[in-house]
Amino acid sequence: MLDSNDIEEATQYVEAFYKGMAENITPNLIGWLRNMPNDEMVGTVNYHFYKRLAYEAEIKDDAMRELEFIYVFEQLNDACVLFYIAYILAGKSAKRLWRLYLEKFAQRFPMMISLLSRNSFSPIYQSL
């Protein structure tokens, strides 16, 4: 377990734990996914929906764009959850989480931030 209040150390700890869990699950994952009902969700993911969308993406541009958007969304969703866990494990106050999250988000995804106006974050920054 973590003995430090350092957010960077907590983030590394959570990412290493997540990677270890993924390595344990991956060998069985495809078999589990293939045998699950078509409407069953794993977190926010429906394997059969993605499979169909991937086939459609080979011939339809709009399906490819949807698949790309979903991929980015799921990556951001995972990053947010892991960062939140690390933040809490480091003993930080959830009240200040948004400011730190936005700063970390801007560091990790500068292209996304460049698409948004800095002014769109000002109400959030002012409330923190």
N, C-alpha and C positions, 0 to 999 in steps of 0.2 A: 504494500500500500504506500501511499504518498506521505512523506513526512515534512513537506515544504509548503510554504504559502506562495511560492513563485509560480506565476501563471504559465510561463514558458515550460517549466519543468512539469507542471500538471498537464499541459497540452501534450507534451512528449509522452507522458505516462499513459494518457487516454488513447492517443494514436497507436502506441505500441500494444495496448490491451486490445483495441479494436482489430488491429492487424492479426494478432494472435487468435482471436475468436474467428475471424474470417478464414484463417488458414485451417482451423479445425472444422469449419462448416463446409468449406468449398468442395471437398471430395464427395460429399453426399448431396450437395445442393441441386445439381442438375436432375438427379433421380427424383428428389422430392418435388421439384417444380413440374416435371413431366407427369407425375402421378396425381397432382392436386386437381381439384375441380376447377373448371374454367373461370368461375367467378370468385375464387378464393384470393384474398390479398395477403401479401407478406409485407408488413409495414404499409407503405404507400404504393407498393408495386403489385401489379397483376401480370404475372409472367406471360399468360396467354395473350393478353392485350399487346404487350411489347413484341411478342413473336409475330403476331398478325401485322402490327405496324411496321416491323422490320421488313417483312415481305412486301408490303405496300410501298415502302420507301424506295425499293429498287425501281419502281416504275412511276411513282407520283412524287413531284417536288413538295407538295404540301404535307405529305406523310413524312418526308425526310425532315422538313422544318419542324414538324411536331415532335419527331423523335429526338432531334437535336435539342429542342427546348426542354423536353422532359429530362434528358440526360443532365443538362445544366441544372435544372431545378432539383433533381435528386442529389446531385453533388453538393449543391448549396445547402439543401436540407440536412444532409449528413454532416457537413462541416459545422452548421449551426448547433446541432445537437451535441456533437463531440466537444465543441468549444464551450457550450453551456455547462456540460458535465465537468470539464477541466476547471472552469471558472469557480464553480461551487466547491469542487475538491480542494482548490487552492485557498478556500476560506474567504473568498471575496463576496462583497455585498451585491445582491441581485439588482439593487437600486441603480448602481453605476454600470451595470452590464451593457446597456445599450450604447453608451458612448464608446466603451472599449470594443464592443462588437463592431460598430461602424468603422472604427479605426482599423481593426484587423481585417474586416471585409475589404476596405479600400486597399490595404496592402496586398491581399491575396488576389483580388480581382480588379486591378486598376482599369481594365478596359470597360468593365461594367459601370464603374464609377464615372468614367469619362462620358458615358452615355447619359448620365443623370446630372442634373444641376446640383451644385453644392447647396444651393438655397433650399432644395427640397428636404434637406436634412436639418435645417435650422430649427424648426419647431421641436424636433426630437432633442437636439443639442441643448436648447434653452430649458427644456423640462428636466434635464439631468443635473 
